[in-house]
Amino acid sequence: MTTLFTADGLTKAYPGVVANDDVSFSVAPGEIHALLGENGAGKSTLVKTIFGLVKPDRGAMTLHGAPFAPADPSAARRAGVAMVFQHFSLFDALSVAENVGLGMENPPPLGRLARRITEVSQEYGLPLDPSRRVGDLSAGERQRVEIVRCLLQDPKLLIMDEPTSVLTPQEVEILFRTLNQLADEGTAILYISHKLGEIRALCERATILRRGAVVATCRPSETSSAELAELMVGSALSRPERPAETAGDTILEVRGLTLPPASAFGTRLQDVSFTVGEGEILGLGGVAGNGQDELLAALSGEMSSAADAIRLEGAGIGRTGPRERRALGLLTGPEERLGHAAAPDMSLTENAALTGWQREELTRNGLIRWGRARDFAERIIAEFDVRTPGPDAAARALSGGNLQKFVIGREILQRPRVLVVNQPTWGVDAAAAAAIRQALLDLAREGSAVVVISQDLDEILEVAGRFAALNGGRLSEPVPADGLTMERIGLMLGGAHDMEAAHAGPHHA
């Protein structure tokens, strides 16, 4: 097999952890190659090394048979390596063409660039209007901007990090057609995803990392999702068990909630209504940018609403703030881990105290009881298997998945009456995702009401008893999750609410 790229013995250590331990693998021209591993396995360090963001302590790389050691991303791009990051790096106030130009080494004049964007985006089935403002685009369209920006550089190796986390099922199909077209033309693709079904459908080979080292190489199409997950974590993976759900008395009721957007590029909530009962999990799906952030802010108390638009156990709380709502038992976990859910430079003990001081009684006479706060942090770390040196570690020192486990665990252990979480397992490996979902199911089993806002449809179907779709700030009528097909969910996410109302039952596809 011809080889386009090789990594030979790549090693990178940081204080207290070996991120990459003698990693070797190769990618052929036109191959779609998966890079798999649980959170903290070393995937991010590895692709940052390939893209020139990290310098290895030992080891070497080759590209087209020649030594490859990019000093920075510019050098990597010039050599033919492009990367689409998990977090978009786009400016909302600028046009598509202006954003694409900013990411190029030597962009052509704007008019010529706009024509090239139109040509390339249509050629690869990702149509874009170069004059549109990025702030007005959907999440799926924003990802197209990132991909087209890479394609204009004619890459020989394209790295994609969790590319489908913000896409509807229909958009995933379009993306896969594009990636297969690129592969047919000889572009090698290094594909990172925690969605093992996607890996099995798309990738020819997979390199699996565990604790920084390569533990296996396999053909995903010949390996089951369960086997892939077990290779990643080193043990059998248990699937969450969803009990036969019987919702009790209504705990949270939202009636006619209408709010302006949270920012200039946000989404207006329009007449949102739903209820959640004792012991119930309600799943709210939607492509990013359709009102999820505004809904979480309204429920957490960060945005005020009409008093009776949000009722907790019969009492109107729309005008109360976050502190009062937490005291009443309405707890939330926002999507943005660093900065919103956790203070990056604070320790895990301090972050535990930030939201837990009331319900865990971590203060006395206005002063923090640091011993109790540390005990609480250690309990979160132990019960949610947070991989960290200890409670004194800064939040930003944790991998994204481990910080997510800490943030979700911190809220669950406070025994909420209602828990609202946005993207609870985003960027989290299969084992950690299963553990978080099981913890949400256990919380509901103990009598709490749970609202899971997620773009991961498999996740919603795994835990939720009822499902509703957010589109353009409107919420569809919740329907039973059992029997829902991906096709029907895709229609709901696209805004086919009127169509949904006409359907007789959840089994219609």
C-alpha positions as CSV (number, residue, x, y, z in Angstrom):
1,M,0.0,0.0,0.0
2,T,1.3,3.4,-1.0
3,T,1.8,5.7,2.0
4,L,1.1,9.4,2.1
5,F,1.8,10.1,5.8
6,T,3.6,8.2,8.5
7,A,4.2,8.8,12.2
8,D,7.1,6.9,13.7
9,G,7.5,6.7,17.5
10,L,5.9,10.1,18.3
11,T,6.2,10.8,22.0
12,K,5.1,13.9,23.9
13,A,5.1,14.3,27.7
14,Y,3.6,17.0,29.9
15,P,4.1,17.3,33.7
16,G,2.5,14.2,35.2
17,V,1.2,12.7,32.0
18,V,2.6,11.1,28.8
19,A,0.1,12.4,26.2
20,N,1.6,10.4,23.3
21,D,3.7,7.3,24.0
22,D,5.7,6.0,21.0
23,V,2.8,6.4,18.5
24,S,3.3,5.0,15.0
25,F,0.8,4.7,12.2
26,S,0.4,5.5,8.5
27,V,-2.3,6.9,6.2
28,A,-2.5,6.1,2.5
29,P,-3.6,8.5,-0.3
30,G,-7.4,8.4,-0.7
31,E,-7.8,6.6,2.7
32,I,-10.3,7.7,5.3
33,H,-8.5,6.7,8.5
34,A,-10.1,6.8,11.9
35,L,-8.3,8.0,15.1
36,L,-10.1,6.5,18.1
37,G,-9.6,6.7,21.8
38,E,-11.4,7.7,25.0
39,N,-11.0,11.2,26.4
40,G,-7.4,11.8,27.4
41,A,-6.1,9.0,25.1
42,G,-3.9,11.5,23.3
43,K,-5.8,12.1,20.0
44,S,-5.7,15.9,20.3
45,T,-2.0,16.0,21.1
46,L,-1.3,13.8,18.1
47,V,-3.3,15.8,15.5
48,K,-1.8,19.0,16.9
49,T,1.6,17.6,16.3
50,I,0.7,16.8,12.7
51,F,-0.7,20.3,12.2
52,G,2.3,22.0,13.7
53,L,0.8,23.2,17.0
54,V,2.8,20.8,19.2
55,K,6.4,19.8,18.9
56,P,7.1,16.1,19.8
57,D,9.8,15.2,22.4
58,R,10.8,12.2,20.2
59,G,9.8,10.5,17.0
60,A,9.5,11.6,13.4
61,M,6.9,12.1,10.6
62,T,7.0,11.8,6.9
63,L,4.7,13.3,4.2
64,H,5.1,12.1,0.6
65,G,8.1,10.1,1.7
66,A,10.0,13.2,2.9
67,P,10.7,14.3,6.5
68,F,7.8,16.4,7.8
69,A,8.3,18.6,10.9
70,P,6.1,21.7,10.6
71,A,7.2,24.6,12.8
72,D,3.6,26.0,12.9
73,P,0.2,25.5,11.2
74,S,1.3,27.8,8.3
75,A,4.1,25.4,7.5
76,A,1.7,22.4,7.7
77,R,-0.8,24.1,5.4
78,R,1.9,24.9,2.8
79,A,2.9,21.2,2.9
80,G,-0.7,20.1,2.2
81,V,-2.1,19.4,5.6
82,A,-5.5,21.1,6.5
83,M,-7.6,20.7,9.7
84,V,-11.2,21.3,10.5
85,F,-11.4,21.9,14.3
86,Q,-14.2,20.8,16.6
87,H,-14.7,24.4,17.6
88,F,-15.4,26.8,14.7
89,S,-13.0,29.7,14.3
90,L,-15.2,32.1,12.5
91,F,-16.2,35.8,12.9
92,D,-20.0,36.3,13.0
93,A,-19.9,39.9,11.7
94,L,-17.9,39.0,8.6
95,S,-19.1,37.4,5.3
96,V,-18.4,33.9,4.2
97,A,-15.8,35.1,1.7
98,E,-14.1,37.4,4.3
99,N,-13.9,34.5,6.8
100,V,-12.4,32.2,4.2
101,G,-9.9,34.8,3.2
102,L,-8.7,35.3,6.8
103,G,-7.8,31.6,7.0
104,M,-5.7,31.5,3.8
105,E,-2.0,32.2,3.5
106,N,-2.2,34.4,0.3
107,P,-5.9,35.0,-0.4
108,P,-6.9,36.3,-3.9
109,P,-9.0,39.5,-4.3
110,L,-12.4,39.2,-2.6
111,G,-14.3,39.0,-5.9
112,R,-12.2,36.2,-7.3
113,L,-12.3,34.4,-3.9
114,A,-16.1,34.6,-3.9
115,R,-16.3,32.9,-7.3
116,R,-13.9,30.2,-6.2
117,I,-16.0,29.6,-3.0
118,T,-19.1,29.2,-5.1
119,E,-17.4,26.8,-7.6
120,V,-15.7,24.6,-4.9
121,S,-18.7,24.5,-2.6
122,Q,-21.0,23.4,-5.5
123,E,-18.4,20.9,-6.8
124,Y,-18.3,19.1,-3.5
125,G,-22.0,19.3,-2.7
126,L,-21.7,21.9,0.1
127,P,-23.3,25.0,-1.5
128,L,-22.5,28.4,0.1
129,D,-23.3,32.0,-0.7
130,P,-20.0,33.8,-0.2
131,S,-21.8,37.1,0.5
132,R,-23.8,35.9,3.5
133,R,-22.9,37.0,6.9
134,V,-21.6,34.1,9.0
135,G,-23.7,35.2,12.0
136,D,-26.8,34.4,10.0
137,L,-25.7,30.9,9.1
138,S,-26.9,27.6,10.7
139,A,-24.3,25.4,12.4
140,G,-24.2,23.1,9.5
141,E,-23.5,26.0,7.1
142,R,-20.8,27.3,9.3
143,Q,-19.1,23.9,9.2
144,R,-19.3,24.1,5.4
145,V,-17.3,27.4,5.6
146,E,-14.6,25.7,7.5
147,I,-14.4,22.7,5.1
148,V,-14.5,24.9,2.0
149,R,-11.7,27.1,3.4
150,C,-9.6,23.9,3.7
151,L,-10.5,22.6,0.3
152,L,-9.4,25.9,-1.4
153,Q,-5.9,25.0,-0.2
154,D,-6.0,21.7,-2.1
155,P,-5.0,19.6,0.9
156,K,-3.4,16.2,0.6
157,L,-4.2,15.3,4.2
158,L,-7.4,16.6,5.8
159,I,-7.9,16.2,9.6
160,M,-11.4,16.4,10.8
161,D,-12.2,16.6,14.6
162,E,-15.8,15.6,15.6
163,P,-17.2,16.9,12.3
164,T,-20.8,15.7,12.8
165,S,-21.5,17.0,16.3
166,V,-23.6,19.9,15.0
167,L,-25.3,18.3,12.0
168,T,-28.7,16.8,11.3
169,P,-28.8,13.2,9.9
170,Q,-29.5,14.6,6.5
171,E,-26.4,16.9,6.8
172,V,-24.3,14.0,7.9
173,E,-25.2,12.2,4.7
174,I,-24.1,15.2,2.6
175,L,-20.8,15.4,4.5
176,F,-20.1,11.7,4.0
177,R,-20.7,12.0,0.3
178,T,-18.2,15.0,0.2
179,L,-15.6,13.1,2.2
180,N,-15.9,10.0,-0.1
181,Q,-15.6,12.2,-3.2
182,L,-12.4,13.8,-1.7
183,A,-11.0,10.3,-1.0
184,D,-11.8,9.2,-4.5
185,E,-9.7,12.1,-5.7
186,G,-6.8,11.0,-3.6
187,T,-7.1,13.2,-0.5
188,A,-6.3,11.3,2.7
189,I,-8.6,12.0,5.6
190,L,-7.8,11.5,9.3
191,Y,-11.2,11.3,11.0
192,I,-11.8,11.7,14.8
193,S,-15.2,10.9,16.2
194,H,-16.8,9.3,19.2
195,K,-19.7,8.1,17.0
196,L,-18.7,4.6,16.4
197,G,-21.5,3.9,13.9
198,E,-20.1,6.7,11.7
199,I,-16.6,5.3,12.0
200,R,-17.9,1.8,10.8
201,A,-19.8,3.3,7.9
202,L,-17.1,5.7,6.7
203,C,-13.5,4.6,7.6
204,E,-11.4,2.0,6.0
205,R,-8.9,1.6,8.9
206,A,-8.7,2.8,12.5
207,T,-5.8,3.4,14.8
208,I,-6.9,3.1,18.4
209,L,-5.2,4.9,21.3
210,R,-5.4,4.1,24.9
211,R,-3.6,6.3,27.5
212,G,-1.3,7.7,24.9
213,A,-0.2,4.5,23.2
214,V,-1.5,2.6,20.1
215,V,-3.2,-0.5,21.2
216,A,-4.8,-1.7,18.0
217,T,-5.3,-1.1,14.3
218,C,-8.4,-2.6,12.7
219,R,-10.9,-2.4,9.9
220,P,-14.0,-0.7,11.4
221,S,-16.5,-2.3,8.9
222,E,-15.4,-5.7,10.2
223,T,-15.5,-4.7,13.8
224,S,-18.7,-4.1,15.9
225,S,-19.3,-0.9,17.7
226,A,-19.1,-2.8,21.0
227,E,-15.7,-4.2,20.0
228,L,-14.4,-0.8,19.0
229,A,-15.5,0.6,22.4
230,E,-13.9,-2.2,24.3
231,L,-10.6,-1.7,22.4
232,M,-10.7,2.0,23.4
233,V,-11.4,1.5,27.1
234,G,-9.8,-1.9,27.6
235,S,-12.9,-3.5,29.1
236,A,-16.4,-4.5,28.2
237,L,-18.8,-1.5,27.9
238,S,-22.1,-1.5,29.7
239,R,-25.0,0.2,28.0
240,P,-27.3,2.4,30.0
241,E,-30.6,0.8,31.0
242,R,-33.7,2.9,30.4
243,P,-36.5,1.8,32.7
244,A,-40.1,1.7,31.7
245,E,-40.8,5.4,32.4
246,T,-43.9,6.5,34.3
247,A,-43.9,10.2,34.7
248,G,-45.3,11.4,38.1
249,D,-46.7,14.8,39.0
250,T,-45.5,17.7,36.9
251,I,-42.5,19.4,38.4
252,L,-41.4,21.9,35.7
253,E,-43.9,23.7,33.4
254,V,-43.0,26.1,30.7
255,R,-45.9,28.0,29.1
256,G,-45.7,30.4,26.2
257,L,-42.1,31.3,26.8
258,T,-41.1,34.1,24.4
259,L,-37.7,35.9,24.8
260,P,-35.5,38.0,22.6
261,P,-32.1,36.5,21.4
262,A,-29.3,36.4,23.9
263,S,-27.0,38.1,21.4
264,A,-27.0,39.9,18.1
265,F,-26.7,36.5,16.4
266,G,-28.8,34.5,18.8
267,T,-32.3,33.1,18.3
268,R,-35.6,34.5,19.6
269,L,-37.6,32.0,21.6
270,Q,-41.2,31.9,20.4
271,D,-44.1,30.5,22.4
272,V,-42.1,27.6,23.9
273,S,-44.3,25.2,26.0
274,F,-43.6,21.9,27.6
275,T,-43.9,20.0,30.9
276,V,-41.6,17.5,32.7
277,G,-42.8,15.2,35.4
278,E,-41.3,13.5,38.4
279,G,-39.0,10.6,37.2
280,E,-39.2,11.7,33.5
281,I,-36.5,12.6,31.0
282,L,-37.5,15.0,28.2
283,G,-35.2,15.1,25.2
284,L,-35.0,18.4,23.3
285,G,-33.1,18.0,20.0
286,G,-32.0,20.7,17.5
287,V,-29.1,21.7,15.3
288,A,-26.9,24.3,17.1
289,G,-28.1,27.8,17.0
290,N,-31.9,27.1,17.1
291,G,-32.5,28.5,20.6
292,Q,-30.8,26.0,22.9
293,D,-28.6,28.6,24.6
294,E,-31.5,31.0,25.1
295,L,-33.7,28.2,26.5
296,L,-31.0,27.1,29.0
297,A,-30.5,30.7,30.0
298,A,-34.2,31.2,30.6
299,L,-34.5,28.0,32.7
300,S,-31.3,28.8,34.7
301,G,-32.4,32.3,35.5
302,E,-29.6,34.0,33.5
303,M,-32.4,35.5,31.4
304,S,-35.6,36.8,33.0
305,S,-39.0,36.0,31.7
306,A,-42.7,36.5,32.7
307,A,-43.1,35.1,36.2
308,D,-45.7,32.5,35.1
309,A,-43.9,31.5,31.9
310,I,-41.7,29.1,34.0
311,R,-43.3,27.3,37.0
312,L,-41.5,25.0,39.4
313,E,-43.9,22.8,41.4
314,G,-46.7,25.2,40.7
315,A,-44.8,28.4,41.7
316,G,-44.0,31.0,39.0
317,I,-40.2,31.5,39.0
318,G,-39.7,33.4,35.7
319,R,-38.4,36.5,37.4
320,T,-36.1,34.8,40.0
321,G,-32.3,34.6,39.5
322,P,-30.0,31.6,39.3
323,R,-29.2,31.5,43.0
324,E,-32.8,31.4,44.0
325,R,-33.6,28.7,41.5
326,R,-30.7,26.5,42.6
327,A,-31.9,26.8,46.2
328,L,-35.3,25.6,45.0
329,G,-33.7,22.7,43.3
330,L,-33.6,23.7,39.6
331,L,-30.0,23.1,38.5
332,T,-28.5,23.5,35.0
333,G,-25.4,22.4,33.1
334,P,-24.5,24.6,30.2
335,E,-22.9,23.5,26.9
336,E,-19.8,25.6,27.2
337,R,-17.5,23.8,29.6
338,L,-14.7,26.3,30.0
339,G,-15.9,29.8,30.9
340,H,-19.6,29.0,31.5
341,A,-19.8,25.7,33.4
342,A,-16.3,26.0,34.9
343,A,-13.8,28.8,35.6
344,P,-10.7,27.7,33.7
345,D,-8.0,28.9,36.1
346,M,-9.8,27.9,39.3
347,S,-9.1,24.5,40.9
348,L,-11.7,21.7,40.8
349,T,-12.3,22.4,44.5
350,E,-13.1,26.0,43.8
351,N,-15.3,25.0,40.8
352,A,-17.2,22.6,43.0
353,A,-17.9,25.4,45.5
354,L,-19.0,27.8,42.7
355,T,-22.3,26.0,42.2
356,G,-22.4,23.7,45.2
357,W,-22.0,26.1,48.1
358,Q,-25.7,26.4,48.9
359,R,-27.0,22.8,48.5
360,E,-23.8,21.2,49.9
361,E,-23.6,23.7,52.8
362,L,-20.0,24.7,51.8
363,T,-20.1,28.1,53.6
364,R,-20.5,29.3,57.2
365,N,-21.1,32.9,58.1
366,G,-20.2,33.9,54.5
367,L,-16.9,32.1,54.4
368,I,-16.1,29.0,52.4
369,R,-15.5,25.8,54.4
370,W,-12.6,24.6,52.2
371,G,-12.4,21.2,53.8
372,R,-16.0,20.4,52.9
373,A,-15.5,21.9,49.4
374,R,-12.5,19.7,48.9
375,D,-14.4,16.6,50.1
376,F,-17.2,17.4,47.6
377,A,-14.7,17.8,44.8
378,E,-13.1,14.5,45.7
379,R,-16.5,12.8,45.7
380,I,-17.3,14.1,42.2
381,I,-13.8,12.9,41.0
382,A,-14.3,9.4,42.5
383,E,-18.0,8.8,41.6
384,F,-17.6,10.1,38.0
385,D,-14.1,8.7,37.3
386,V,-12.6,12.1,36.5
387,R,-9.0,11.5,35.3
388,T,-7.1,14.3,37.1
389,P,-4.1,14.5,39.5
390,G,-6.5,15.7,42.2
391,P,-8.9,18.4,43.4
392,D,-6.2,21.1,43.3
393,A,-5.8,20.7,39.5
394,A,-7.1,23.7,37.4
395,A,-10.2,23.1,35.3
396,R,-8.3,24.0,32.1
397,A,-5.8,21.2,32.8
398,L,-8.4,18.5,32.3
399,S,-9.3,17.0,28.9
400,G,-12.7,18.2,27.6
401,G,-14.3,14.9,28.4
402,N,-13.0,14.7,31.9
403,L,-14.1,18.3,32.6
404,Q,-17.5,17.4,31.3
405,K,-17.7,14.4,33.7
406,F,-16.8,16.8,36.5
407,V,-19.3,19.4,35.6
408,I,-22.2,17.0,35.2
409,G,-21.2,15.1,38.3
410,R,-21.1,18.3,40.3
411,E,-24.8,19.0,39.5
412,I,-26.1,15.4,39.8
413,L,-24.5,15.0,43.3
414,Q,-26.4,18.0,44.5
415,R,-29.7,16.0,44.2
416,P,-31.6,18.4,42.0
417,R,-35.4,18.5,41.8
418,V,-35.0,19.4,38.1
419,L,-31.8,19.1,36.1
420,V,-31.5,20.8,32.7
421,V,-28.3,19.9,30.7
422,N,-27.2,21.1,27.3
423,Q,-25.0,18.7,25.4
424,P,-24.2,16.4,28.4
425,T,-21.8,14.1,26.5
426,W,-20.4,16.4,23.8
427,G,-16.9,15.4,22.9
428,V,-17.0,12.6,25.5
429,D,-15.8,9.0,24.8
430,A,-18.1,6.0,24.6
431,A,-17.4,4.8,28.2
432,A,-17.8,8.2,29.8
433,A,-20.9,9.0,27.7
434,A,-22.5,5.7,28.9
435,A,-21.6,6.6,32.5
436,I,-23.1,10.1,32.2
437,R,-26.3,8.8,30.5
438,Q,-26.7,6.1,33.2
439,A,-26.3,8.8,35.9
440,L,-29.1,10.9,34.3
441,L,-31.3,7.8,34.1
442,D,-30.5,7.0,37.8
443,L,-31.3,10.6,38.7
444,A,-34.7,10.3,37.0
445,R,-35.3,6.9,38.7
446,E,-34.9,8.6,42.0
447,G,-37.7,11.1,41.2
448,S,-36.0,14.1,39.6
449,A,-37.3,15.7,36.4
450,V,-34.5,15.8,33.8
451,V,-34.4,17.9,30.5
452,V,-31.6,16.8,28.1
453,I,-30.9,19.3,25.3
454,S,-28.7,17.6,22.8
455,Q,-27.6,17.5,19.2
456,D,-26.7,13.8,19.6
457,L,-29.9,12.0,18.5
458,D,-28.7,8.6,19.6
459,E,-28.2,10.0,23.0
460,I,-31.7,11.4,23.2
461,L,-33.3,8.1,22.0
462,E,-31.2,6.2,24.6
463,V,-32.3,8.2,27.7
464,A,-35.5,10.2,26.9
465,G,-39.1,9.1,27.3
466,R,-40.4,11.9,25.1
467,F,-38.8,14.0,22.4
468,A,-39.4,17.5,21.0
469,A,-37.4,19.5,18.4
470,L,-36.2,23.1,18.5
471,N,-36.2,24.9,15.2
472,G,-35.8,28.7,14.8
473,G,-36.7,29.2,18.5
474,R,-40.0,27.2,18.3
475,L,-40.5,23.9,20.0
476,S,-42.5,21.1,18.4
477,E,-45.1,19.2,20.4
478,P,-43.3,16.5,22.5
479,V,-43.9,12.9,21.3
480,P,-43.0,9.5,22.7
481,A,-39.4,8.6,21.9
482,D,-40.1,4.9,21.4
483,G,-40.4,4.1,17.7
484,L,-39.1,7.4,16.4
485,T,-37.1,7.0,13.3
486,M,-34.1,9.1,12.3
487,E,-36.0,10.2,9.2
488,R,-38.9,11.5,11.2
489,I,-36.6,13.2,13.7
490,G,-34.7,14.8,10.8
491,L,-38.0,16.3,9.6
492,M,-38.8,17.6,13.0
493,L,-35.4,19.2,13.4
494,G,-35.9,20.9,10.0
495,G,-39.0,22.5,11.3
496,A,-41.7,20.2,10.0
497,H,-43.9,20.9,13.0
498,D,-47.1,21.3,11.2
499,M,-46.5,18.0,9.5
500,E,-45.8,16.4,12.8
501,A,-49.1,17.6,14.3
502,A,-50.9,15.8,11.5
503,H,-49.2,12.4,12.2
504,A,-51.1,9.9,14.1
505,G,-48.3,8.4,16.1
506,P,-44.7,8.1,16.8
507,H,-44.1,5.2,14.4
508,H,-44.8,7.2,11.3
509,A,-41.6,7.8,9.3
